């Protein structure tokens, strides 16, 4: 997932609002979001190649999401999948700060990442690329393939658009519209991450389009004060064609026991 926008305790009716795009090669096998058979309280997509996930929510309000940190020079082909960090938090019961503390050592074995985790009471972020774990105060945050709130053009534009879109809740159309922004930013504003300029241009959009690689899914998550949760995922096919869309509405409660969908 290459763009995660989060509003944490900003909207009076929705303490957590997330709008996120997952970018990936279209050839990588993926299962759409569903409640997991082996962990019925967890709702998330599934990376069928490595078995992990990039974003999910639990009936007990546990939330986790991850982006890769873009640094080709430091990527190792034999590194463990980063998607397991999300899956392990969602299926566990540790407090966010305890979980992040526990994985500090093993996290160095993974390629670079950003990880957001929440138990519904607090929201935390950490990165194994120099971003020490910290609890986030109420606010609007954005992360792409660098550290939290690094002012890449699509991060800044996305945060501004998310703040505006909160005014239209509970309608989520504005949230999906900001995720479908395919505008390419000027070269002088692009980061230099060690990839060719044509790829920097391609990846500067919130919504990435190319024949083999691009935005695979757009997800909007809204948790209300009463625990009612909306999780909508729009799948995208090559050529930016719309694929299946899944829509879930269910009640969450802190430390609720697992139950089938």
Residue pairs with C-beta under 8 A, 6 or more apart in sequence:
1 20
1 21
1 22
1 23
1 54
1 55
1 65
1 66
1 67
2 21
2 22
2 23
2 67
2 68
2 144
2 145
2 203
2 208
2 215
3 20
3 21
3 23
3 67
3 142
3 143
3 144
3 154
3 155
3 158
3 179
3 206
4 18
4 19
4 20
4 55
4 65
4 67
4 114
4 116
4 142
4 143
4 144
5 18
5 19
5 20
5 140
5 141
5 142
5 158
5 159
5 161
5 162
5 178
6 16
6 17
6 18
6 116
6 123
6 140
6 141
6 142
7 14
7 16
7 17
7 18
7 139
7 140
7 141
7 162
7 163
7 166
8 15
8 16
8 123
8 136
8 137
8 138
8 139
8 140
8 141
9 15
9 16
9 138
10 17
10 138
10 139
10 140
10 163
10 166
11 17
11 166
11 169
13 169
13 170
13 224
13 225
14 166
14 169
14 170
14 222
14 223
14 224
14 225
15 120
15 223
15 224
15 225
16 63
16 118
16 120
16 123
16 221
16 222
16 223
17 162
17 166
17 169
17 175
17 220
17 221
17 222
17 223
18 55
18 63
18 65
18 219
18 220
18 221
18 222
19 158
19 162
19 165
19 175
19 176
19 178
19 179
19 218
19 219
19 220
19 221
20 55
20 65
20 179
20 218
20 219
20 221
21 179
21 206
21 207
21 208
21 215
21 217
21 218
21 219
22 45
22 54
22 55
22 215
22 216
22 217
22 219
23 203
23 208
23 213
23 214
23 215
23 216
24 30
24 213
24 216
25 212
25 213
26 212
26 213
26 214
26 216
26 237
26 238
27 212
28 47
28 49
29 47
29 48
29 49
30 45
30 46
30 47
30 48
30 216
30 217
31 45
31 46
31 48
32 45
32 217
32 233
32 235
32 244
32 246
33 43
33 44
33 45
33 56
33 217
33 219
33 231
33 233
33 246
33 248
34 43
34 44
34 45
34 46
34 246
34 261
35 41
35 42
35 43
35 260
35 261
36 42
36 43
36 44
36 46
39 90
39 91
39 258
40 258
40 259
40 260
40 261
41 58
41 59
41 60
41 256
41 257
41 258
41 259
42 56
42 57
42 58
42 87
42 90
42 91
43 56
43 57
43 58
43 59
43 231
43 248
43 250
43 261
44 53
44 55
44 56
44 57
44 86
44 87
44 90
45 53
45 54
45 55
45 56
45 217
45 233
46 52
46 53
47 53
47 54
47 81
47 83
50 81
50 83
50 84
51 81
51 83
51 84
51 87
52 81
52 82
52 83
52 84
52 85
52 86
52 87
53 83
53 86
53 87
53 90
54 65
54 66
54 67
54 83
54 86
55 64
55 65
55 66
55 86
55 219
55 221
56 63
56 64
56 65
56 86
56 87
56 90
57 63
57 90
57 221
57 223
57 229
57 231
57 252
58 90
58 252
59 250
59 251
59 252
59 253
59 256
59 258
59 259
60 119
60 120
60 252
60 253
60 254
60 255
60 256
60 258
61 118
61 119
61 120
61 223
61 227
61 252
61 253
61 254
61 256
62 89
62 90
62 92
62 117
62 118
62 119
62 120
63 116
63 117
63 118
63 120
63 123
63 221
63 223
64 85
64 86
64 89
64 90
64 115
64 116
64 117
64 118
65 86
65 115
65 116
66 82
66 83
66 85
66 86
66 113
66 114
66 115
66 116
67 113
67 114
67 143
67 144
67 145
68 82
68 111
68 112
68 113
68 145
69 111
69 112
69 113
69 114
69 127
69 128
69 129
69 145
69 146
69 147
70 112
70 145
70 146
70 193
70 194
70 195
70 203
71 112
71 129
71 193
71 194
72 193
72 194
72 195
73 194
74 111
74 112
75 111
75 112
76 111
79 109
79 110
79 111
80 109
80 110
81 110
82 110
82 111
82 113
85 103
85 107
85 110
85 113
85 115
86 115
88 99
88 103
89 96
89 99
89 117
92 99
93 255
94 102
95 119
95 122
96 117
96 118
96 119
96 122
96 123
96 124
96 135
97 122
97 124
97 133
97 135
99 117
100 115
100 117
100 124
100 126
100 133
101 133
104 133
107 113
107 126
107 128
108 128
110 128
112 127
112 128
112 129
113 127
113 128
113 129
114 125
114 126
114 127
114 131
114 143
114 147
114 148
115 125
115 126
115 127
116 123
116 124
116 125
116 143
117 123
117 124
118 124
119 254
120 223
120 252
120 254
121 254
122 135
122 136
123 135
123 136
124 133
124 134
124 135
124 136
125 131
125 133
125 134
125 136
125 141
125 143
125 148
126 132
126 133
126 134
127 147
127 148
129 147
130 147
131 147
131 148
140 159
140 162
140 163
141 148
141 149
141 159
142 148
142 149
142 155
142 156
142 158
142 159
142 162
143 149
143 150
143 155
144 150
144 152
144 154
144 155
145 193
145 203
146 152
146 191
146 193
149 155
150 191
152 191
152 204
153 185
153 189
153 190
153 204
154 181
154 185
154 204
154 205
154 206
157 181
157 206
158 178
158 181
158 206
161 174
161 178
161 181
162 175
162 178
164 174
165 174
165 175
165 177
165 178
168 174
169 222
170 222
170 230
172 220
172 222
172 230
172 232
175 220
176 218
176 220
176 232
176 234
178 206
179 206
179 207
179 215
179 218
179 220
180 206
180 207
180 218
181 205
181 206
181 207
182 205
182 206
182 207
182 208
182 209
182 240
183 205
183 206
184 201
184 202
184 204
184 205
185 201
185 204
185 205
187 197
187 200
187 201
189 204
190 197
190 200
190 201
190 204
191 200
192 200
193 200
195 203
202 208
202 209
202 210
207 214
207 215
207 218
207 240
208 214
208 215
209 215
209 239
209 240
211 238
211 239
212 238
214 236
214 238
214 240
215 236
215 240
216 235
216 236
217 233
217 234
217 235
217 236
218 233
218 234
218 236
219 231
219 232
219 233
219 234
220 230
220 231
220 232
221 229
221 230
221 231
221 232
222 229
222 230
223 229
223 252
227 251
227 252
227 253
228 249
228 250
228 251
228 252
229 248
229 249
229 250
229 251
229 252
230 247
230 248
230 249
231 246
231 247
231 248
231 249
232 245
232 246
232 247
232 248
233 245
233 246
234 242
234 243
234 245
235 242
235 243
235 244
235 245
236 242
236 243
237 243
248 261
250 261
